[in-house]
Amino acid sequence: MHKVLPKVSISLLAYNHEEFIAEAIESVVLQKVNFAYEIVIGEDCSLDSTREIVLHYQKKYPDKIRVFLSKKPLNNRQSGRLNFVRNLKACRGEYIALLDGDDYWSSPFKLQKQVDFLDDNPRYAICFHDAIRMYENGSQRPWLYPGGKKEVYSLADLAAGNFIPTCSTMFRNRLFSEFPGWYYEVSMGDWPLHIINAHYGDVGYIDEVMGVYRVHSRSRWSAKSRVDVLMTRSMLRRG
């Protein structure tokens, strides 16, 4: 089991995602690739049946899925990054793709296309693609995220704002050794991670819709107040 090192590690975070987690995992298992990959799931003491669903899939796909279970909740303002960081450090692949337990991939060729892109373009540290932003309560029509795109982005672009849907990103593993101290103080994990990674290469854009990003009342980031968002932006600029 797990004797072959994977080309790609999928870091999947799960917390109170019982309605969505099966679709997220299935969207990974259905990927058509010519390389080995692993799904690294960090389950953060969900209050619903998320943990049971995750363990069911681990038994179903023992050669693909590794699960890390929190013994006590890590999902709070002070330690919310710990589950995210723990999962990233457990990833063994050359590349890491991110996926939250309430999102999913809509193309079975997503991983292959991103691996081919990074293999062929060593100047890039990160690549991403379009995703559909879906509102669970129907308050808005689905729309393409992000908008106003270009082929190559830089660190300066990311410092100005996050334009990368979480479920769309793939990046080179082990670009840096340790996370800076300020990283654990911000209230979101992917944007500051992209900024750190962008110190080591450009950000490439693939013009194709290959994922769905859900917005719902239980979403960690969607539920953040405007004050939390502004505090995160301020810390990133100082960092």
C-alpha positions in Angstrom: 0.0 0.0 0.0 1.3 3.5 -0.9 4.6 2.0 -2.1 4.7 4.1 -5.3 5.3 7.8 -4.7 2.5 9.8 -6.3 3.1 12.4 -9.0 0.2 14.4 -7.5 -1.2 14.8 -4.0 -4.7 16.1 -3.7 -5.1 17.9 -0.4 -8.8 17.7 0.5 -10.1 19.4 3.7 -13.3 18.1 5.2 -15.4 19.8 7.9 -19.2 19.5 8.2 -19.5 18.5 4.5 -21.8 15.5 4.7 -23.9 16.9 1.8 -21.0 17.4 -0.5 -18.0 15.3 0.5 -18.9 12.2 -1.6 -19.2 14.2 -4.8 -15.8 15.9 -4.0 -14.1 12.5 -3.6 -15.8 10.9 -6.6 -14.7 13.8 -8.8 -11.1 12.9 -7.9 -11.5 9.2 -8.3 -13.0 9.7 -11.8 -9.9 11.6 -13.0 -8.3 10.1 -16.1 -4.5 10.2 -15.7 -1.3 8.5 -16.7 0.4 8.9 -13.3 0.0 7.8 -9.7 -1.9 10.1 -7.3 -3.0 10.2 -3.7 -5.9 11.8 -1.9 -4.9 13.2 1.4 -8.0 14.0 3.5 -7.8 16.1 6.7 -11.0 15.6 8.7 -11.5 18.2 11.4 -13.9 16.7 13.9 -17.1 17.3 11.9 -20.3 17.6 13.8 -22.2 15.7 11.1 -21.5 12.4 9.3 -18.6 13.7 7.3 -16.0 11.6 9.1 -18.0 8.4 8.6 -18.3 9.1 4.8 -14.6 9.9 4.5 -13.7 6.6 6.3 -16.0 4.7 4.1 -14.2 6.0 1.0 -10.8 5.2 2.5 -11.9 1.6 2.9 -13.3 1.6 -0.7 -10.0 3.1 -2.1 -7.2 2.1 0.3 -4.6 2.4 -2.4 -5.5 6.0 -3.1 -6.8 7.7 0.1 -4.9 8.6 3.2 -7.0 10.1 6.1 -5.8 12.3 8.9 -8.3 12.7 11.8 -8.2 15.5 14.3 -8.5 14.3 17.9 -10.0 17.7 18.8 -11.4 20.4 16.5 -8.7 22.5 14.8 -11.3 24.7 13.1 -11.1 27.9 15.0 -9.6 31.4 14.5 -6.3 30.7 16.3 -5.6 27.2 14.9 -7.7 27.0 11.8 -4.6 26.8 9.7 -3.3 23.7 11.5 -5.5 21.2 9.6 -4.5 22.9 6.3 -0.8 22.9 7.1 -0.9 19.3 8.5 -2.4 18.1 5.3 0.1 19.9 3.0 3.0 18.5 5.0 1.6 15.0 4.5 1.5 15.4 0.7 4.2 13.3 -1.0 3.6 14.2 -4.6 5.7 16.4 -6.8 2.6 18.6 -7.3 -0.3 19.4 -5.0 -3.9 20.1 -6.0 -6.3 21.7 -3.6 -9.9 20.7 -3.1 -12.4 21.6 -0.3 -14.9 19.0 0.7 -17.8 21.2 -0.5 -16.4 21.7 -4.0 -15.8 19.3 -6.9 -14.0 19.0 -10.2 -16.2 19.0 -13.3 -13.6 17.7 -15.8 -12.1 14.2 -15.6 -9.0 15.6 -17.4 -8.3 18.4 -14.9 -5.3 16.8 -13.2 -3.7 15.5 -16.4 -3.9 18.9 -18.0 -2.4 20.7 -15.1 0.4 18.1 -14.7 1.2 18.5 -18.4 1.3 22.2 -18.0 3.7 22.3 -15.1 5.9 19.5 -16.6 6.2 21.5 -19.8 6.7 25.0 -18.2 9.3 24.9 -15.4 9.1 28.7 -15.0 5.7 28.4 -13.3 5.2 27.6 -9.7 1.4 27.5 -9.9 -1.3 26.9 -12.5 -5.0 27.3 -12.2 -8.2 27.3 -14.3 -11.7 28.7 -14.3 -14.4 27.4 -12.0 -18.2 28.0 -11.7 -19.2 29.8 -8.6 -22.5 28.2 -7.5 -24.8 29.7 -4.9 -26.6 27.0 -2.9 -29.5 29.2 -1.9 -30.1 30.4 -5.4 -29.6 34.0 -4.4 -27.4 34.6 -7.5 -27.1 32.9 -10.8 -23.9 30.8 -11.3 -21.0 32.7 -12.7 -17.5 32.1 -14.0 -14.8 32.7 -11.5 -12.4 34.5 -12.0 -13.2 37.1 -14.6 -10.8 39.3 -16.6 -8.0 36.8 -17.2 -4.6 36.8 -18.7 -2.2 34.0 -19.5 0.5 34.8 -16.9 0.2 36.3 -13.4 2.9 37.4 -11.0 3.4 37.8 -7.3 2.3 41.4 -7.6 -1.0 40.3 -9.1 -1.7 38.0 -6.2 -0.7 40.6 -3.6 -3.4 42.9 -5.0 -6.1 40.2 -4.5 -6.9 36.5 -4.8 -8.2 35.5 -8.2 -7.5 31.7 -7.9 -10.5 29.5 -7.1 -9.3 27.0 -4.4 -10.5 24.0 -6.3 -8.6 25.1 -9.5 -5.0 25.4 -8.2 -2.1 23.0 -8.6 1.4 24.0 -7.5 4.9 22.5 -7.0 5.4 20.8 -3.7 8.2 21.8 -1.3 9.0 25.2 -2.8 9.7 26.4 0.8 10.6 24.6 4.0 8.4 26.2 6.7 5.4 28.5 6.8 6.1 31.9 8.3 4.6 32.7 11.7 2.1 35.3 10.3 0.6 32.5 8.2 -1.2 31.1 11.2 -2.8 34.4 12.1 -4.7 34.9 8.8 -8.3 33.6 8.4 -7.8 31.9 5.1 -5.3 29.4 3.9 -5.1 29.3 0.1 -4.5 33.0 -0.8 -1.4 33.4 1.5 -0.1 30.1 0.3 -0.3 31.2 -3.3 1.5 34.4 -2.4 4.3 32.4 -0.7 4.6 30.0 -3.7 4.6 32.9 -6.2 8.0 34.0 -4.8 9.4 30.9 -6.7 7.7 31.3 -10.1 4.9 32.7 -12.2 1.3 31.7 -12.1 -0.1 30.2 -15.3 -3.7 30.3 -16.4 -5.5 27.4 -18.3 -8.5 28.8 -20.2 -11.0 26.0 -19.3 -13.8 25.5 -16.8 -12.9 22.4 -14.7 -14.3 22.9 -11.3 -17.3 24.1 -9.2 -16.9 26.3 -6.2 -19.9 26.2 -3.9 -21.0 29.2 -1.8 -23.3 28.3 1.1 -24.0 29.4 4.7 -21.7 26.8 6.2 -18.7 27.7 4.0 -15.8 28.8 6.2 -14.7 31.7 3.9 -18.2 32.7 2.7 -19.3 33.1 6.3 -16.4 35.4 7.1 -17.3 38.9 8.0 -16.1 41.9 6.0 -13.8 42.7 9.0 -12.1 39.3 8.8 -11.5 39.8 5.1 -10.0 43.2 5.6 -7.8 41.9 8.4 -6.5 39.1 6.2 -5.6 41.6 3.4 -3.8 43.8 5.9 -1.7 40.9 7.3 -0.8 39.7 3.9 0.4 43.1 2.9 2.5 43.3 6.1 3.8 39.7 5.5 
